Amino acid sequence: MIGIFDLQQKYMNFYKYFRNYIWNFPTIEHLADLEMCIFSAFPDIVQARNLLKLLNYDMKDGMKDSDPDLDEAYQELSDAVNESDETYYKLTQVNEV
């Protein structure tokens, strides 16, 4: 089980390195689909796994040289999605007056 905020943070770290390259349009579409999935109110982990696999295929196909920072950020996001079956949303605690 992974928290939604942790998952979103790992995505933002991945995106920080991903944006340093010029990608083709299908790759950008897969990234946008992944972002919408992760930032939805209740992320679908199975869909996120499938989109990450598509994105990984696109990245390997589009890059000639490997970028260790991008690879590490992708691996952290992939591990978080693959090791979790469910997500949770931490509710804020109300301070009563």
Biopython code that builds the backbone (N, CA, C, O; Angstrom):
import numpy as np
from Bio.PDB.StructureBuilder import StructureBuilder

atoms = [
    (1, "MET", "N", (0.854, -1.168, 0.000)),
    (1, "MET", "CA", (0.000, 0.000, 0.000)),
    (1, "MET", "C", (0.903, 1.234, 0.000)),
    (1, "MET", "O", (1.870, 1.313, 0.758)),
    (2, "ILE", "N", (0.576, 2.175, -0.847)),
    (2, "ILE", "CA", (1.372, 3.399, -0.945)),
    (2, "ILE", "C", (0.440, 4.608, -0.857)),
    (2, "ILE", "O", (-0.682, 4.594, -1.364)),
    (3, "GLY", "N", (0.932, 5.630, -0.211)),
    (3, "GLY", "CA", (0.165, 6.859, -0.102)),
    (3, "GLY", "C", (0.161, 7.619, -1.411)),
    (3, "GLY", "O", (1.139, 7.601, -2.158)),
    (4, "ILE", "N", (-0.935, 8.278, -1.678)),
    (4, "ILE", "CA", (-1.081, 9.022, -2.929)),
    (4, "ILE", "C", (-0.026, 10.120, -3.029)),
    (4, "ILE", "O", (0.526, 10.350, -4.104)),
    (5, "PHE", "N", (0.255, 10.792, -1.930)),
    (5, "PHE", "CA", (1.246, 11.871, -1.968)),
    (5, "PHE", "C", (2.651, 11.335, -2.246)),
    (5, "PHE", "O", (3.435, 11.990, -2.933)),
    (6, "ASP", "N", (2.977, 10.155, -1.720)),
    (6, "ASP", "CA", (4.274, 9.536, -2.013)),
    (6, "ASP", "C", (4.380, 9.178, -3.491)),
    (6, "ASP", "O", (5.413, 9.403, -4.122)),
    (7, "LEU", "N", (3.314, 8.623, -4.028)),
    (7, "LEU", "CA", (3.286, 8.261, -5.435)),
    (7, "LEU", "C", (3.429, 9.501, -6.324)),
    (7, "LEU", "O", (4.164, 9.483, -7.311)),
    (8, "GLN", "N", (2.729, 10.561, -5.970)),
    (8, "GLN", "CA", (2.817, 11.799, -6.741)),
    (8, "GLN", "C", (4.209, 12.410, -6.649)),
    (8, "GLN", "O", (4.707, 12.963, -7.630)),
    (9, "GLN", "N", (4.840, 12.318, -5.491)),
    (9, "GLN", "CA", (6.191, 12.853, -5.330)),
    (9, "GLN", "C", (7.191, 12.092, -6.194)),
    (9, "GLN", "O", (8.085, 12.693, -6.790)),
    (10, "LYS", "N", (7.040, 10.775, -6.262)),
    (10, "LYS", "CA", (7.929, 9.974, -7.105)),
    (10, "LYS", "C", (7.713, 10.302, -8.582)),
    (10, "LYS", "O", (8.666, 10.316, -9.360)),
    (11, "TYR", "N", (6.465, 10.565, -8.968)),
    (11, "TYR", "CA", (6.195, 10.959, -10.340)),
    (11, "TYR", "C", (6.851, 12.301, -10.658)),
    (11, "TYR", "O", (7.467, 12.459, -11.712)),
    (12, "MET", "N", (6.718, 13.269, -9.747)),
    (12, "MET", "CA", (7.310, 14.594, -9.987)),
    (12, "MET", "C", (8.829, 14.517, -10.091)),
    (12, "MET", "O", (9.431, 15.249, -10.877)),
    (13, "ASN", "N", (9.456, 13.642, -9.308)),
    (13, "ASN", "CA", (10.902, 13.442, -9.408)),
    (13, "ASN", "C", (11.256, 12.852, -10.775)),
    (13, "ASN", "O", (12.232, 13.270, -11.398)),
    (14, "PHE", "N", (10.470, 11.889, -11.238)),
    (14, "PHE", "CA", (10.682, 11.304, -12.555)),
    (14, "PHE", "C", (10.512, 12.359, -13.649)),
    (14, "PHE", "O", (11.314, 12.431, -14.580)),
    (15, "TYR", "N", (9.472, 13.171, -13.533)),
    (15, "TYR", "CA", (9.182, 14.193, -14.539)),
    (15, "TYR", "C", (10.297, 15.232, -14.624)),
    (15, "TYR", "O", (10.559, 15.776, -15.696)),
    (16, "LYS", "N", (10.950, 15.507, -13.500)),
    (16, "LYS", "CA", (12.040, 16.482, -13.476)),
    (16, "LYS", "C", (13.150, 16.080, -14.444)),
    (16, "LYS", "O", (13.739, 16.940, -15.098)),
    (17, "TYR", "N", (13.438, 14.791, -14.542)),
    (17, "TYR", "CA", (14.482, 14.321, -15.461)),
    (17, "TYR", "C", (13.931, 14.039, -16.858)),
    (17, "TYR", "O", (14.637, 14.191, -17.855)),
    (18, "PHE", "N", (12.671, 13.630, -16.920)),
    (18, "PHE", "CA", (12.046, 13.294, -18.204)),
    (18, "PHE", "C", (11.957, 14.512, -19.117)),
    (18, "PHE", "O", (12.121, 14.390, -20.331)),
    (19, "ARG", "N", (11.701, 15.676, -18.546)),
    (19, "ARG", "CA", (11.500, 16.894, -19.345)),
    (19, "ARG", "C", (12.789, 17.441, -19.945)),
    (19, "ARG", "O", (12.745, 18.403, -20.712)),
    (20, "ASN", "N", (13.928, 16.856, -19.618)),
    (20, "ASN", "CA", (15.198, 17.322, -20.173)),
    (20, "ASN", "C", (15.440, 16.841, -21.600)),
    (20, "ASN", "O", (16.452, 17.185, -22.210)),
    (21, "TYR", "N", (14.518, 16.049, -22.128)),
    (21, "TYR", "CA", (14.690, 15.477, -23.458)),
    (21, "TYR", "C", (13.526, 15.871, -24.350)),
    (21, "TYR", "O", (12.467, 16.275, -23.871)),
    (22, "ILE", "N", (13.738, 15.747, -25.654)),
    (22, "ILE", "CA", (12.682, 15.973, -26.628)),
    (22, "ILE", "C", (12.140, 14.595, -27.000)),
    (22, "ILE", "O", (12.885, 13.707, -27.413)),
    (23, "TRP", "N", (10.813, 14.438, -26.842)),
    (23, "TRP", "CA", (10.166, 13.144, -27.067)),
    (23, "TRP", "C", (9.174, 13.259, -28.220)),
    (23, "TRP", "O", (8.714, 14.350, -28.557)),
    (24, "ASN", "N", (8.854, 12.114, -28.817)),
    (24, "ASN", "CA", (7.843, 12.111, -29.877)),
    (24, "ASN", "C", (6.445, 12.200, -29.262)),
    (24, "ASN", "O", (6.275, 12.046, -28.053)),
    (25, "PHE", "N", (5.456, 12.450, -30.113)),
    (25, "PHE", "CA", (4.103, 12.704, -29.623)),
    (25, "PHE", "C", (3.485, 11.508, -28.891)),
    (25, "PHE", "O", (2.877, 11.724, -27.842)),
    (26, "PRO", "N", (3.597, 10.269, -29.366)),
    (26, "PRO", "CA", (3.019, 9.138, -28.615)),
    (26, "PRO", "C", (3.608, 8.990, -27.212)),
    (26, "PRO", "O", (2.904, 8.605, -26.278)),
    (27, "THR", "N", (4.889, 9.295, -27.064)),
    (27, "THR", "CA", (5.511, 9.219, -25.743)),
    (27, "THR", "C", (4.916, 10.266, -24.808)),
    (27, "THR", "O", (4.660, 9.986, -23.637)),
    (28, "ILE", "N", (4.700, 11.464, -25.325)),
    (28, "ILE", "CA", (4.087, 12.528, -24.526)),
    (28, "ILE", "C", (2.652, 12.152, -24.158)),
    (28, "ILE", "O", (2.206, 12.450, -23.050)),
    (29, "GLU", "N", (1.926, 11.504, -25.065)),
    (29, "GLU", "CA", (0.574, 11.045, -24.752)),
    (29, "GLU", "C", (0.584, 10.030, -23.615)),
    (29, "GLU", "O", (-0.261, 10.086, -22.722)),
    (30, "HIS", "N", (1.539, 9.101, -23.646)),
    (30, "HIS", "CA", (1.636, 8.110, -22.576)),
    (30, "HIS", "C", (1.987, 8.771, -21.246)),
    (30, "HIS", "O", (1.477, 8.380, -20.197)),
    (31, "LEU", "N", (2.855, 9.767, -21.298)),
    (31, "LEU", "CA", (3.199, 10.500, -20.082)),
    (31, "LEU", "C", (1.984, 11.238, -19.527)),
    (31, "LEU", "O", (1.745, 11.228, -18.320)),
    (32, "ALA", "N", (1.217, 11.880, -20.411)),
    (32, "ALA", "CA", (0.023, 12.603, -19.969)),
    (32, "ALA", "C", (-1.007, 11.650, -19.369)),
    (32, "ALA", "O", (-1.643, 11.975, -18.367)),
    (33, "ASP", "N", (-1.175, 10.479, -19.973)),
    (33, "ASP", "CA", (-2.103, 9.487, -19.424)),
    (33, "ASP", "C", (-1.650, 9.011, -18.054)),
    (33, "ASP", "O", (-2.465, 8.831, -17.150)),
    (34, "LEU", "N", (-0.341, 8.806, -17.903)),
    (34, "LEU", "CA", (0.205, 8.381, -16.612)),
    (34, "LEU", "C", (-0.003, 9.471, -15.559)),
    (34, "LEU", "O", (-0.375, 9.181, -14.422)),
    (35, "GLU", "N", (0.238, 10.715, -15.941)),
    (35, "GLU", "CA", (0.053, 11.823, -15.002)),
    (35, "GLU", "C", (-1.405, 11.943, -14.563)),
    (35, "GLU", "O", (-1.686, 12.152, -13.382)),
    (36, "MET", "N", (-2.324, 11.812, -15.505)),
    (36, "MET", "CA", (-3.745, 11.879, -15.145)),
    (36, "MET", "C", (-4.124, 10.716, -14.233)),
    (36, "MET", "O", (-4.933, 10.881, -13.320)),
    (37, "CYS", "N", (-3.553, 9.558, -14.474)),
    (37, "CYS", "CA", (-3.846, 8.397, -13.628)),
    (37, "CYS", "C", (-3.323, 8.612, -12.210)),
    (37, "CYS", "O", (-4.038, 8.359, -11.241)),
    (38, "ILE", "N", (-2.089, 9.073, -12.087)),
    (38, "ILE", "CA", (-1.471, 9.226, -10.766)),
    (38, "ILE", "C", (-2.096, 10.378, -9.985)),
    (38, "ILE", "O", (-2.233, 10.285, -8.765)),
    (39, "PHE", "N", (-2.472, 11.450, -10.656)),
    (39, "PHE", "CA", (-3.013, 12.605, -9.955)),
    (39, "PHE", "C", (-4.542, 12.584, -9.844)),
    (39, "PHE", "O", (-5.147, 13.582, -9.450)),
    (40, "SER", "N", (-5.163, 11.462, -10.186)),
    (40, "SER", "CA", (-6.609, 11.353, -9.989)),
    (40, "SER", "C", (-6.891, 11.128, -8.504)),
    (40, "SER", "O", (-5.982, 10.818, -7.734)),
    (41, "ALA", "N", (-8.129, 11.283, -8.117)),
    (41, "ALA", "CA", (-8.496, 11.147, -6.701)),
    (41, "ALA", "C", (-8.216, 9.734, -6.184)),
    (41, "ALA", "O", (-7.762, 9.557, -5.054)),
    (42, "PHE", "N", (-8.491, 8.737, -7.019)),
    (42, "PHE", "CA", (-8.243, 7.349, -6.648)),
    (42, "PHE", "C", (-7.483, 6.673, -7.783)),
    (42, "PHE", "O", (-8.102, 6.116, -8.690)),
    (43, "PRO", "N", (-6.139, 6.713, -7.748)),
    (43, "PRO", "CA", (-5.345, 6.148, -8.844)),
    (43, "PRO", "C", (-5.567, 4.653, -9.018)),
    (43, "PRO", "O", (-5.657, 3.907, -8.044)),
    (44, "ASP", "N", (-5.654, 4.232, -10.261)),
    (44, "ASP", "CA", (-5.760, 2.821, -10.608)),
    (44, "ASP", "C", (-4.344, 2.286, -10.797)),
    (44, "ASP", "O", (-3.673, 2.622, -11.772)),
    (45, "ILE", "N", (-3.895, 1.454, -9.863)),
    (45, "ILE", "CA", (-2.512, 0.965, -9.888)),
    (45, "ILE", "C", (-2.255, 0.090, -11.106)),
    (45, "ILE", "O", (-1.171, 0.156, -11.686)),
    (46, "VAL", "N", (-3.213, -0.722, -11.507)),
    (46, "VAL", "CA", (-3.031, -1.596, -12.670)),
    (46, "VAL", "C", (-2.850, -0.758, -13.928)),
    (46, "VAL", "O", (-1.990, -1.057, -14.756)),
    (47, "GLN", "N", (-3.646, 0.276, -14.074)),
    (47, "GLN", "CA", (-3.501, 1.163, -15.230)),
    (47, "GLN", "C", (-2.162, 1.891, -15.182)),
    (47, "GLN", "O", (-1.521, 2.069, -16.217)),
    (48, "ALA", "N", (-1.733, 2.312, -14.000)),
    (48, "ALA", "CA", (-0.441, 2.987, -13.865)),
    (48, "ALA", "C", (0.699, 2.049, -14.254)),
    (48, "ALA", "O", (1.656, 2.476, -14.900)),
    (49, "ARG", "N", (0.606, 0.779, -13.869)),
    (49, "ARG", "CA", (1.632, -0.200, -14.263)),
    (49, "ARG", "C", (1.709, -0.330, -15.783)),
    (49, "ARG", "O", (2.795, -0.319, -16.362)),
    (50, "ASN", "N", (0.554, -0.453, -16.416)),
    (50, "ASN", "CA", (0.526, -0.602, -17.870)),
    (50, "ASN", "C", (1.079, 0.636, -18.571)),
    (50, "ASN", "O", (1.822, 0.523, -19.546)),
    (51, "LEU", "N", (0.719, 1.802, -18.079)),
    (51, "LEU", "CA", (1.219, 3.034, -18.689)),
    (51, "LEU", "C", (2.721, 3.194, -18.478)),
    (51, "LEU", "O", (3.419, 3.700, -19.357)),
    (52, "LEU", "N", (3.223, 2.768, -17.324)),
    (52, "LEU", "CA", (4.672, 2.820, -17.087)),
    (52, "LEU", "C", (5.420, 1.889, -18.026)),
    (52, "LEU", "O", (6.504, 2.228, -18.500)),
    (53, "LYS", "N", (4.858, 0.729, -18.298)),
    (53, "LYS", "CA", (5.492, -0.202, -19.240)),
    (53, "LYS", "C", (5.544, 0.401, -20.639)),
    (53, "LYS", "O", (6.562, 0.304, -21.325)),
    (54, "LEU", "N", (4.444, 1.024, -21.062)),
    (54, "LEU", "CA", (4.434, 1.687, -22.370)),
    (54, "LEU", "C", (5.456, 2.817, -22.420)),
    (54, "LEU", "O", (6.172, 2.978, -23.408)),
    (55, "LEU", "N", (5.515, 3.586, -21.358)),
    (55, "LEU", "CA", (6.444, 4.709, -21.304)),
    (55, "LEU", "C", (7.888, 4.225, -21.308)),
    (55, "LEU", "O", (8.746, 4.832, -21.949)),
    (56, "ASN", "N", (8.158, 3.147, -20.603)),
    (56, "ASN", "CA", (9.509, 2.577, -20.582)),
    (56, "ASN", "C", (9.914, 2.115, -21.975)),
    (56, "ASN", "O", (11.045, 2.346, -22.404)),
    (57, "TYR", "N", (9.001, 1.468, -22.678)),
    (57, "TYR", "CA", (9.275, 1.042, -24.047)),
    (57, "TYR", "C", (9.575, 2.242, -24.937)),
    (57, "TYR", "O", (10.514, 2.214, -25.732)),
    (58, "ASP", "N", (8.778, 3.290, -24.803)),
    (58, "ASP", "CA", (9.002, 4.508, -25.591)),
    (58, "ASP", "C", (10.342, 5.150, -25.260)),
    (58, "ASP", "O", (11.050, 5.624, -26.148)),
    (59, "MET", "N", (10.685, 5.162, -23.969)),
    (59, "MET", "CA", (11.943, 5.795, -23.552)),
    (59, "MET", "C", (13.141, 5.030, -24.089)),
    (59, "MET", "O", (14.088, 5.642, -24.582)),
    (60, "LYS", "N", (13.121, 3.723, -24.005)),
    (60, "LYS", "CA", (14.243, 2.917, -24.499)),
    (60, "LYS", "C", (14.372, 3.043, -26.004)),
    (60, "LYS", "O", (15.477, 3.020, -26.547)),
    (61, "ASP", "N", (13.235, 3.175, -26.677)),
    (61, "ASP", "CA", (13.236, 3.315, -28.119)),
    (61, "ASP", "C", (13.710, 4.703, -28.553)),
    (61, "ASP", "O", (14.311, 4.843, -29.618)),
    (62, "GLY", "N", (13.448, 5.726, -27.744)),
    (62, "GLY", "CA", (13.745, 7.097, -28.126)),
    (62, "GLY", "C", (15.093, 7.628, -27.670)),
    (62, "GLY", "O", (15.537, 8.669, -28.153)),
    (63, "MET", "N", (15.759, 6.929, -26.744)),
    (63, "MET", "CA", (17.036, 7.417, -26.216)),
    (63, "MET", "C", (18.188, 6.581, -26.755)),
    (63, "MET", "O", (18.131, 5.351, -26.760)),
    (64, "LYS", "N", (19.223, 7.259, -27.205)),
    (64, "LYS", "CA", (20.403, 6.543, -27.671)),
    (64, "LYS", "C", (21.335, 6.209, -26.517)),
    (64, "LYS", "O", (21.881, 5.108, -26.447)),
    (65, "ASP", "N", (21.512, 7.157, -25.621)),
    (65, "ASP", "CA", (22.367, 6.951, -24.461)),
    (65, "ASP", "C", (21.500, 6.873, -23.218)),
    (65, "ASP", "O", (20.435, 7.485, -23.139)),
    (66, "SER", "N", (21.970, 6.121, -22.269)),
    (66, "SER", "CA", (21.231, 5.972, -21.023)),
    (66, "SER", "C", (21.555, 7.133, -20.081)),
    (66, "SER", "O", (22.708, 7.551, -19.977)),
    (67, "ASP", "N", (20.551, 7.643, -19.408)),
    (67, "ASP", "CA", (20.713, 8.704, -18.423)),
    (67, "ASP", "C", (20.502, 8.073, -17.042)),
    (67, "ASP", "O", (19.390, 7.651, -16.726)),
    (68, "PRO", "N", (21.553, 8.004, -16.218)),
    (68, "PRO", "CA", (21.404, 7.331, -14.926)),
    (68, "PRO", "C", (20.390, 7.998, -13.995)),
    (68, "PRO", "O", (19.707, 7.310, -13.235)),
    (69, "ASP", "N", (20.284, 9.329, -14.044)),
    (69, "ASP", "CA", (19.312, 10.011, -13.182)),
    (69, "ASP", "C", (17.877, 9.685, -13.602)),
    (69, "ASP", "O", (17.019, 9.423, -12.759)),
    (70, "LEU", "N", (17.628, 9.705, -14.907)),
    (70, "LEU", "CA", (16.307, 9.369, -15.418)),
    (70, "LEU", "C", (15.979, 7.906, -15.132)),
    (70, "LEU", "O", (14.861, 7.584, -14.730)),
    (71, "ASP", "N", (16.945, 7.031, -15.337)),
    (71, "ASP", "CA", (16.727, 5.609, -15.060)),
    (71, "ASP", "C", (16.422, 5.359, -13.590)),
    (71, "ASP", "O", (15.545, 4.559, -13.265)),
    (72, "GLU", "N", (17.132, 6.031, -12.710)),
    (72, "GLU", "CA", (16.906, 5.855, -11.269)),
    (72, "GLU", "C", (15.536, 6.381, -10.859)),
    (72, "GLU", "O", (14.831, 5.741, -10.078)),
    (73, "ALA", "N", (15.159, 7.536, -11.377)),
    (73, "ALA", "CA", (13.844, 8.108, -11.053)),
    (73, "ALA", "C", (12.728, 7.220, -11.595)),
    (73, "ALA", "O", (11.712, 7.021, -10.928)),
    (74, "TYR", "N", (12.915, 6.682, -12.811)),
    (74, "TYR", "CA", (11.921, 5.756, -13.365)),
    (74, "TYR", "C", (11.824, 4.504, -12.504)),
    (74, "TYR", "O", (10.727, 4.021, -12.224)),
    (75, "GLN", "N", (12.960, 3.984, -12.089)),
    (75, "GLN", "CA", (12.958, 2.759, -11.292)),
    (75, "GLN", "C", (12.269, 2.964, -9.949)),
    (75, "GLN", "O", (11.550, 2.079, -9.487)),
    (76, "GLU", "N", (12.476, 4.113, -9.316)),
    (76, "GLU", "CA", (11.794, 4.404, -8.048)),
    (76, "GLU", "C", (10.283, 4.460, -8.237)),
    (76, "GLU", "O", (9.531, 3.919, -7.426)),
    (77, "LEU", "N", (9.841, 5.111, -9.303)),
    (77, "LEU", "CA", (8.407, 5.183, -9.583)),
    (77, "LEU", "C", (7.858, 3.806, -9.917)),
    (77, "LEU", "O", (6.783, 3.429, -9.449)),
    (78, "SER", "N", (8.586, 3.068, -10.714)),
    (78, "SER", "CA", (8.156, 1.729, -11.096)),
    (78, "SER", "C", (8.074, 0.804, -9.885)),
    (78, "SER", "O", (7.119, 0.038, -9.754)),
    (79, "ASP", "N", (9.058, 0.867, -9.009)),
    (79, "ASP", "CA", (9.038, 0.039, -7.794)),
    (79, "ASP", "C", (7.838, 0.384, -6.917)),
    (79, "ASP", "O", (7.185, -0.504, -6.369)),
    (80, "ALA", "N", (7.556, 1.665, -6.789)),
    (80, "ALA", "CA", (6.421, 2.091, -5.960)),
    (80, "ALA", "C", (5.106, 1.576, -6.526)),
    (80, "ALA", "O", (4.225, 1.156, -5.776)),
    (81, "VAL", "N", (4.971, 1.606, -7.846)),
    (81, "VAL", "CA", (3.728, 1.151, -8.472)),
    (81, "VAL", "C", (3.640, -0.368, -8.467)),
    (81, "VAL", "O", (2.567, -0.921, -8.223)),
    (82, "ASN", "N", (4.747, -1.051, -8.732)),
    (82, "ASN", "CA", (4.717, -2.511, -8.827)),
    (82, "ASN", "C", (4.617, -3.204, -7.478)),
    (82, "ASN", "O", (4.078, -4.308, -7.391)),
    (83, "GLU", "N", (5.124, -2.582, -6.432)),
    (83, "GLU", "CA", (5.088, -3.214, -5.111)),
    (83, "GLU", "C", (3.784, -2.961, -4.380)),
    (83, "GLU", "O", (3.536, -3.567, -3.338)),
    (84, "SER", "N", (2.954, -2.088, -4.901)),
    (84, "SER", "CA", (1.712, -1.723, -4.222)),
    (84, "SER", "C", (0.516, -2.286, -4.967)),
    (84, "SER", "O", (0.477, -2.297, -6.197)),
    (85, "ASP", "N", (-0.443, -2.746, -4.211)),
    (85, "ASP", "CA", (-1.698, -3.190, -4.796)),
    (85, "ASP", "C", (-2.793, -2.166, -4.586)),
    (85, "ASP", "O", (-3.795, -2.161, -5.302)),
    (86, "GLU", "N", (-2.605, -1.294, -3.601)),
    (86, "GLU", "CA", (-3.618, -0.311, -3.264)),
    (86, "GLU", "C", (-2.953, 1.018, -2.926)),
    (86, "GLU", "O", (-1.760, 1.080, -2.628)),
    (87, "THR", "N", (-3.752, 2.075, -2.980)),
    (87, "THR", "CA", (-3.284, 3.389, -2.563)),
    (87, "THR", "C", (-4.172, 3.876, -1.429)),
    (87, "THR", "O", (-5.306, 3.426, -1.264)),
    (88, "TYR", "N", (-3.641, 4.787, -0.668)),
    (88, "TYR", "CA", (-4.466, 5.398, 0.377)),
    (88, "TYR", "C", (-4.247, 6.893, 0.346)),
    (88, "TYR", "O", (-3.218, 7.381, -0.120)),
    (89, "TYR", "N", (-5.221, 7.599, 0.843)),
    (89, "TYR", "CA", (-5.191, 9.051, 0.898)),
    (89, "TYR", "C", (-5.230, 9.441, 2.366)),
    (89, "TYR", "O", (-6.187, 9.125, 3.073)),
    (90, "LYS", "N", (-4.207, 10.115, 2.818)),
    (90, "LYS", "CA", (-4.151, 10.527, 4.211)),
    (90, "LYS", "C", (-5.115, 11.686, 4.429)),
    (90, "LYS", "O", (-4.989, 12.749, 3.821)),
    (91, "LEU", "N", (-6.068, 11.454, 5.302)),
    (91, "LEU", "CA", (-7.041, 12.498, 5.619)),
    (91, "LEU", "C", (-6.454, 13.470, 6.608)),
    (91, "LEU", "O", (-5.707, 13.093, 7.511)),
    (92, "THR", "N", (-6.798, 14.713, 6.428)),
    (92, "THR", "CA", (-6.313, 15.714, 7.356)),
    (92, "THR", "C", (-7.136, 15.657, 8.628)),
    (92, "THR", "O", (-8.329, 15.356, 8.607)),
    (93, "GLN", "N", (-6.496, 15.943, 9.695)),
    (93, "GLN", "CA", (-7.171, 15.915, 10.994)),
    (93, "GLN", "C", (-7.748, 17.294, 11.290)),
    (93, "GLN", "O", (-7.078, 18.314, 11.131)),
    (94, "VAL", "N", (-8.984, 17.299, 11.715)),
    (94, "VAL", "CA", (-9.653, 18.552, 12.010)),
    (94, "VAL", "C", (-9.354, 18.927, 13.464)),
    (94, "VAL", "O", (-9.519, 18.108, 14.368)),
    (95, "ASN", "N", (-8.926, 20.136, 13.674)),
    (95, "ASN", "CA", (-8.698, 20.643, 15.027)),
    (95, "ASN", "C", (-9.952, 21.361, 15.487)),
    (95, "ASN", "O", (-10.325, 22.402, 14.944)),
    (96, "GLU", "N", (-10.595, 20.793, 16.492)),
    (96, "GLU", "CA", (-11.829, 21.394, 16.983)),
    (96, "GLU", "C", (-11.517, 22.582, 17.860)),
    (96, "GLU", "O", (-10.477, 22.641, 18.516)),
    (97, "VAL", "N", (-12.430, 23.518, 17.859)),
    (97, "VAL", "CA", (-12.253, 24.738, 18.657)),
    (97, "VAL", "C", (-12.918, 24.569, 19.993)),
    (97, "VAL", "O", (-12.886, 25.482, 20.819)),
]
sb = StructureBuilder()
sb.init_structure("model")
sb.init_model(0)
sb.init_chain("A")
sb.init_seg("    ")
for serial, (resi, resn, name, xyz) in enumerate(atoms, 1):
    if name == "N":
        sb.init_residue(resn, " ", resi, " ")
    sb.init_atom(name, np.array(xyz, "f"), 0.0, 1.0, " ", f" {name:<3s}", serial, name[0])
structure = sb.get_structure()
